[in-house]
Amino acid sequence: MTLIASHAGTPSLRQTTIRGIPDEIEKMVRKEAKRKGMSFDKAFISLLERLTGIGATAEKKKIPYHDLDHLSGAWTKEDAAEFNKALGPQREIDEGLWKKWANA
């Protein structure tokens, strides 16, 4: 895969050729391009700008992570209740231990 990109926001329009882009990176960029409705080149530049902080506004842009999205909303009410019940003992304060450490 070869990428030839130029960025209209730069004073000089340069083209750069990048050879040997790994398949995983190409797939990720294509997915981003499709999601945002932009060209492969623009998506590639957008990702580079975001990851390097270049082109960010005065307030730092937060990078969203989506690696746990598949877990969102996966629990039933019963699952959540069981989880909270299991955490119950961890949420109890051991007064003796508390006083021991508070006086140390």
Secondary structure as UniProt FT lines:
FT   STRAND          2..5
FT   TURN            8..9
FT   STRAND          16..19
FT   HELIX           23..36
FT   HELIX           40..52
FT   TURN            53..55
FT   TURN            67..68
FT   HELIX           69..71
FT   TURN            72..73
FT   HELIX           77..91
FT   HELIX           95..102
//
